[in-house]
Amino acid sequence: MAIYACTCLISFVHAPSRPIARKIPVPSGPQASGLFSPNPAMPAYASEPAYSHGTTGRTAVLLVNLGTPEAPDKAALRPYLKQFLSDPRVVEIPRPLWWLILNGIILNTRPAKSAAKYAAIWTPEGSPLKVHTERQTKLLRGYLGQAGHGQILVDYAMRYGRPSVASVLEQFKALNCERILVVPLYPQYAASTTASVFDAVAAVGMRSRNLPALRFVRSFHDHAGYITALTASIAEHWMHHGRPDKLVMSFHGVPRYTLDKGDPYHCQCRKTARLVAEQLGLADDRYLVSFQSRFGKAEWLKPYTQPTLEELGRSGTASVDVVCPGFVADCLETLEEIAMENRDAFLAAGGKTFRYIPCLNERHEWIAALQDIVVGHLGNWLTTDTPDAGRLAESRTRALALGANA
């Protein structure tokens, strides 16, 4: 009954709604607002690290993915889901009502169910998403070093969970990083993902007295290297297993109203799929685009992935391959939802062969594309002159003579 009430309420609040006339008291603190408070008042500045004149500022790249719980159990899932679902970018409904739904229903029912799903895909090394993101970070660091850009610091953060965006930005500040490129690892822009990363970075900036120069990758849905990496992955899979009757490109879903209100996510997903199909030489009747991970009863982007696969099975399509171009690293939504749940649904509907094509993960073509994206956005930061030791010493001497402490 609680689950039914939850989904009905979510269905209501995900649709465009009228303002609530009756005032509901809003709980204060992080429990009510998530990680970052919407209070417009300027918070107190965080302490700045000690600065020494005669040092040179550094350049850093911050990769950001969605996040993952620390363990596949109820205790770890509850704080993770609380942070994730408290983000107003993720759930666009009036905060007082959502606080009641989230804390009164969802956080008392969903953690155990989500924990079981995570347990099904957990590896000895930990969460697949975190493992792949760590490896991608190390590889990008190496690729940049091979290209002569070893001075660039590269690290990763998770929008929800650890390491947090704030903690890694604080580490960059301690290392005297004056220039930071933020790279959300979402190929297609969406307010609920890419813009949320921007919010997290901005929240840190709100507490900082000395801001770095910032650059931000908005999307790379049509980047040539990314499209090439996807097609290479699919082509290699077909070389080993043969072509299916139908290729399904499944993207993460979002509520339909986001498209109506101007979010470009749907259009960028469609463009990615079209470019991949063109590069593979696929006719229109050989592939489909669908959207997965629907939550609640409100309308989301269509067609939905699982009903699409079930209809393919019922209609006599014997074999399908499913690829998820919106994810650059395998995670719960690909390994459990697609490769397990949706596979079972297709076979139960009469399908014969279901194959999941893994995400790009650590493929060379993808890391090379990521390097190209990063280098393109770093631009002139790659050629920023580093003063020699003599010039730095002169700068320090002048600063000390003018009264600097260090």
C-alpha distance (Angstrom), angle and dihedral (degrees) to the residues before:
residue distance angle dihedral
M1 . . .
A2 3.79 . .
I3 3.80 90.9 .
Y4 3.81 91.3 49.1
A5 3.80 91.3 49.9
C6 3.79 90.2 48.2
T7 3.79 94.5 52.5
C8 3.80 92.3 45.5
L9 3.78 91.4 52.0
I10 3.79 91.4 46.5
S11 3.79 89.5 49.9
F12 3.79 89.5 53.5
V13 3.77 97.8 45.7
H14 3.80 96.2 44.8
A15 3.78 90.1 62.5
P16 3.83 120.4 78.0
S17 3.78 103.4 -81.7
R18 3.77 140.7 -170.5
P19 3.80 120.0 -109.2
I20 3.76 112.8 -88.6
A21 3.79 108.4 -108.1
R22 3.79 97.9 -160.6
K23 3.77 114.0 72.9
I24 3.78 115.3 -123.6
P25 3.80 116.4 -164.7
V26 3.78 111.0 -112.0
P27 3.79 115.5 -137.8
S28 3.77 112.3 -126.3
G29 3.77 129.9 -131.1
P30 3.81 132.6 39.6
Q31 3.79 91.7 -48.0
A32 3.78 89.3 68.6
S33 3.76 101.7 39.1
G34 3.76 108.0 26.8
L35 3.78 124.2 -125.1
F36 3.78 96.7 -29.0
S37 3.79 123.3 43.1
P38 3.83 118.3 -132.4
N39 3.81 89.7 -142.7
P40 3.82 104.1 132.4
A41 3.80 92.3 -148.2
M42 3.79 113.0 109.9
P43 3.81 109.3 -106.9
A44 3.79 122.7 -134.6
Y45 3.79 113.5 -79.3
A46 3.78 118.1 -105.0
S47 3.78 116.6 -121.5
E48 3.78 114.9 -89.8
P49 3.80 119.5 -130.3
A50 3.78 118.1 -106.9
Y51 3.78 112.2 -83.1
S52 3.77 127.4 -148.1
H53 3.79 120.8 -162.7
G54 3.76 115.0 -127.0
T55 3.82 94.7 46.3
T56 3.78 124.9 114.7
G57 3.80 126.3 -128.3
R58 3.78 119.1 -115.5
T59 3.81 135.0 -140.8
A60 3.81 123.1 -126.4
V61 3.81 139.3 -174.4
L62 3.79 119.5 -146.7
L63 3.81 117.3 -162.0
V64 3.80 113.1 -161.8
N65 3.78 127.8 -165.0
L66 3.79 130.3 176.2
G67 3.78 101.4 -95.4
T68 3.76 144.1 -120.8
P69 3.81 139.1 -133.2
E70 3.79 118.5 -97.4
A71 3.80 92.2 -118.5
P72 3.81 138.9 6.1
D73 3.78 95.1 -105.3
K74 3.79 138.6 99.5
A75 3.80 94.0 -106.6
A76 3.82 92.1 57.3
L77 3.81 95.7 39.6
R78 3.80 96.1 56.1
P79 3.84 98.1 64.3
Y80 3.79 91.2 38.6
L81 3.81 93.4 52.7
K82 3.80 90.7 42.4
Q83 3.80 91.9 56.7
F84 3.79 93.7 42.0
L85 3.79 97.0 46.7
S86 3.82 93.2 41.7
D87 3.81 90.2 64.9
P88 3.83 107.2 106.1
R89 3.81 88.5 -149.4
V90 3.80 89.1 62.7
V91 3.79 98.6 43.7
E92 3.79 113.4 29.5
I93 3.76 101.9 -164.8
P94 3.82 133.5 112.1
R95 3.78 107.1 -68.4
P96 3.85 98.7 -131.4
L97 3.80 93.0 53.8
W98 3.79 93.6 43.4
W99 3.81 91.8 48.5
L100 3.79 89.0 58.1
I101 3.82 93.4 47.4
L102 3.79 94.4 44.3
N103 3.79 98.4 45.6
G104 3.78 98.0 31.4
I105 3.81 100.1 45.0
I106 3.80 119.5 0.9
L107 3.81 99.9 48.8
N108 3.80 89.2 48.7
T109 3.81 95.4 51.6
R110 3.80 112.0 22.2
P111 3.86 104.4 56.1
A112 3.81 94.7 69.0
K113 3.81 92.8 47.7
S114 3.80 93.0 46.5
A115 3.80 90.7 47.0
A116 3.81 90.6 57.9
K117 3.80 90.4 52.2
Y118 3.81 92.5 49.4
A119 3.80 90.7 47.6
A120 3.81 89.0 58.5
I121 3.83 92.4 60.7
W122 3.83 102.4 29.0
T123 3.80 115.1 123.3
P124 3.82 132.3 -153.6
E125 3.81 86.4 -103.2
G126 3.79 92.6 51.8
S127 3.79 134.6 -111.6
P128 3.83 111.6 10.7
L129 3.81 91.6 -136.8
K130 3.79 92.5 53.7
V131 3.81 93.3 43.5
H132 3.80 93.0 51.5
T133 3.81 93.3 43.5
E134 3.81 91.0 52.0
R135 3.80 90.5 50.0
Q136 3.80 92.6 47.2
T137 3.79 89.5 51.7
K138 3.80 93.0 51.5
L139 3.79 91.9 46.2
L140 3.80 93.2 49.0
R141 3.80 89.3 50.1
G142 3.80 88.9 53.1
Y143 3.80 94.8 45.1
L144 3.80 90.9 51.5
G145 3.79 90.0 47.8
Q146 3.81 91.4 52.1
A147 3.79 88.5 51.4
G148 3.79 91.4 54.9
H149 3.80 97.3 -98.9
G150 3.78 98.9 108.3
Q151 3.80 90.6 132.9
I152 3.82 90.4 71.6
L153 3.80 113.6 98.6
V154 3.81 113.9 -137.1
D155 3.79 125.9 -168.1
Y156 3.80 139.5 146.4
A157 3.79 137.9 -130.7
M158 3.79 136.9 -174.1
R159 3.78 121.4 -125.5
Y160 3.80 88.4 -141.3
G161 3.77 122.8 27.6
R162 3.79 125.4 3.9
P163 2.94 141.3 12.0
S164 3.78 87.1 30.6
V165 3.78 124.7 -149.7
A166 3.80 89.3 -117.5
S167 3.81 94.3 52.7
V168 3.80 94.5 50.6
L169 3.80 93.1 45.4
E170 3.80 88.0 51.9
Q171 3.81 89.2 52.8
F172 3.80 89.8 51.0
K173 3.79 90.2 51.1
A174 3.81 90.9 51.2
L175 3.82 88.0 53.0
N176 3.83 90.4 53.6
C177 3.80 95.8 -109.8
E178 3.79 107.2 172.6
R179 3.81 96.2 172.2
I180 3.81 123.5 48.4
L181 3.80 129.5 -179.9
V182 3.81 112.6 -159.8
V183 3.82 115.2 -153.6
P184 3.82 115.7 -172.2
L185 3.80 105.5 -157.6
Y186 3.81 92.8 -134.2
P187 3.82 111.3 111.1
Q188 3.81 93.2 -160.1
Y189 3.79 119.4 51.9
A190 3.81 118.2 -120.2
A191 3.77 130.1 164.9
S192 3.81 89.4 -130.3
T193 3.81 93.1 57.6
T194 3.81 117.3 16.0
A195 3.79 95.7 32.8
S196 3.79 90.3 47.1
V197 3.81 89.1 59.0
F198 3.79 88.1 52.5
D199 3.81 88.7 52.2
A200 3.80 91.4 52.7
V201 3.80 92.0 50.8
A202 3.80 91.4 45.8
A203 3.81 90.8 50.5
V204 3.79 89.3 58.2
G205 3.79 89.5 47.7
M206 3.79 90.1 53.8
R207 3.80 88.3 63.1
S208 3.80 96.1 42.5
R209 3.77 125.8 93.5
N210 3.81 95.5 -170.3
L211 3.81 109.6 45.2
P212 3.80 124.0 -163.2
A213 3.77 123.0 -133.7
L214 3.80 106.6 -92.1
R215 3.79 135.3 -154.2
F216 3.80 124.4 -178.9
V217 3.80 133.0 -159.7
R218 3.80 106.6 -137.6
S219 3.83 98.8 -170.7
F220 3.79 142.6 -36.0
H221 3.81 100.4 -159.0
D222 3.81 93.0 134.2
H223 3.80 100.3 30.1
A224 3.80 107.7 137.9
G225 3.80 94.2 -132.9
Y226 3.79 93.1 50.2
I227 3.83 91.7 49.5
T228 3.80 90.2 47.4
A229 3.81 90.7 50.7
L230 3.81 91.3 52.1
T231 3.79 94.0 48.2
A232 3.80 92.0 45.8
S233 3.81 89.9 53.2
I234 3.80 92.9 49.4
A235 3.81 93.7 43.6
E236 3.80 91.7 50.5
H237 3.80 90.4 50.1
W238 3.80 90.6 51.3
M239 3.78 91.5 47.7
H240 3.82 88.8 60.9
H241 3.81 100.4 34.9
G242 3.79 107.2 21.9
R243 3.80 128.0 -118.8
P244 3.80 120.4 -58.6
D245 3.76 127.7 -133.8
K246 3.80 87.9 -108.5
L247 3.81 137.2 14.9
V248 3.80 113.6 -148.0
M249 3.81 117.3 -160.3
S250 3.78 105.5 -159.9
F251 3.81 120.1 -165.5
H252 3.78 127.4 -174.4
G253 3.78 110.5 -91.5
V254 3.80 129.4 -124.4
P255 3.82 130.4 -173.6
R256 3.80 113.4 -74.9
Y257 3.80 92.6 -125.1
T258 3.83 90.4 67.4
L259 3.82 88.5 67.4
D260 3.79 91.2 48.0
K261 3.80 90.3 51.0
G262 3.80 94.8 52.5
D263 3.81 108.5 -88.6
P264 3.85 107.7 148.0
Y265 3.81 94.2 -152.0
H266 3.81 96.9 105.3
C267 3.80 93.1 49.2
Q268 3.80 92.6 47.9
C269 3.81 91.7 50.3
R270 3.78 90.1 51.5
K271 3.78 91.6 48.9
T272 3.80 92.6 50.0
A273 3.81 90.4 51.4
R274 3.80 92.8 47.2
L275 3.81 92.8 50.4
V276 3.80 92.4 48.1
A277 3.80 91.8 48.7
E278 3.79 91.5 48.4
Q279 3.79 92.6 50.4
L280 3.82 90.5 48.3
G281 3.80 91.1 47.2
L282 3.82 92.5 -122.5
A283 3.78 120.9 165.4
D284 3.80 116.0 -131.3
D285 3.80 92.2 -105.5
R286 3.81 93.4 56.0
Y287 3.78 97.9 66.4
L288 3.81 141.6 38.5
V289 3.80 135.0 -160.6
S290 3.80 118.1 -141.0
F291 3.81 140.2 164.8
Q292 3.79 126.2 -127.8
S293 3.83 140.9 -170.0
R294 3.79 97.8 52.1
F295 3.81 111.8 -178.6
G296 3.81 122.7 -159.3
K297 3.79 128.0 -7.4
A298 3.80 101.1 -71.0
E299 3.80 118.7 110.3
W300 3.79 114.5 -89.1
L301 3.78 130.3 -177.9
K302 3.79 111.0 -55.9
P303 2.93 151.3 -95.5
Y304 3.81 96.1 43.3
T305 3.81 114.7 -137.7
Q306 3.80 102.5 -130.2
P307 3.84 97.0 46.5
T308 3.82 87.8 46.0
L309 3.80 91.6 54.6
E310 3.80 91.9 45.3
E311 3.80 91.0 52.0
L312 3.81 90.4 49.2
G313 3.80 89.4 53.2
R314 3.80 93.1 48.2
S315 3.79 93.1 47.0
G316 3.79 94.4 56.1
T317 3.81 103.1 -97.3
A318 3.78 100.2 150.5
S319 3.81 101.4 -167.9
V320 3.78 135.7 26.7
D321 3.77 134.8 176.6
V322 3.80 117.8 -155.6
V323 3.79 123.9 -157.0
C324 3.81 126.6 178.6
P325 3.82 108.2 -147.4
G326 3.81 93.6 176.1
F327 3.80 92.5 67.8
V328 3.82 121.5 66.1
A329 3.82 92.6 -172.6
D330 3.78 130.0 40.6
C331 3.78 113.6 -106.3
L332 3.80 143.3 150.1
E333 3.81 93.4 -60.5
T334 3.80 93.1 54.8
L335 3.80 105.1 31.6
E336 3.81 99.0 39.9
E337 3.80 107.4 20.5
I338 3.81 97.7 40.2
A339 3.81 106.3 22.6
M340 3.82 94.1 42.1
E341 3.82 114.8 18.0
N342 3.80 98.0 34.2
R343 3.78 92.3 40.5
D344 3.80 90.0 56.0
A345 3.82 90.8 46.8
F346 3.82 92.8 52.5
L347 3.79 93.9 47.5
A348 3.80 92.5 45.3
A349 3.82 89.0 53.5
G350 3.80 92.1 56.9
G351 3.81 103.7 -85.2
K352 3.80 117.3 140.2
T353 3.81 107.9 -159.0
F354 3.81 127.9 28.0
R355 3.79 121.8 178.7
Y356 3.78 126.8 -179.2
I357 3.82 115.9 -150.9
P358 3.83 109.1 -145.4
C359 3.79 122.4 -120.3
L360 3.79 120.5 -98.2
N361 3.82 91.8 -93.3
E362 3.82 107.1 154.0
R363 3.81 99.6 -13.1
H364 3.80 112.6 146.3
E365 3.81 92.9 -128.0
W366 3.81 90.7 55.5
I367 3.81 96.7 47.0
A368 3.81 88.7 47.4
A369 3.82 89.0 51.2
L370 3.80 90.9 48.0
Q371 3.79 89.5 50.8
D372 3.80 90.0 51.5
I373 3.81 91.4 49.4
V374 3.80 91.5 49.5
V375 3.80 95.5 45.4
G376 3.79 90.8 48.1
H377 3.79 92.3 53.8
L378 3.80 95.1 41.4
G379 3.80 87.7 59.2
N380 3.78 112.6 153.4
W381 3.80 91.6 6.7
L382 3.80 86.4 79.9
T383 3.80 90.5 61.8
T384 3.80 97.7 42.5
D385 3.77 105.7 138.1
T386 3.79 115.9 -112.6
P387 3.80 108.6 -148.3
D388 3.79 115.2 -126.5
A389 3.78 121.2 -114.9
G390 3.80 92.7 -96.2
R391 3.81 94.2 55.2
L392 3.80 91.4 45.7
A393 3.80 91.0 51.6
E394 3.81 90.8 50.2
S395 3.79 90.3 50.5
R396 3.78 91.4 51.4
T397 3.80 92.5 48.2
R398 3.81 91.7 52.3
A399 3.82 91.9 48.0
L400 3.80 92.6 50.1
A401 3.77 91.0 47.9
L402 3.80 89.2 54.8
G403 3.79 91.5 53.7
A404 3.81 105.3 -89.0
N405 3.79 114.9 156.1
A406 3.78 96.4 -140.9
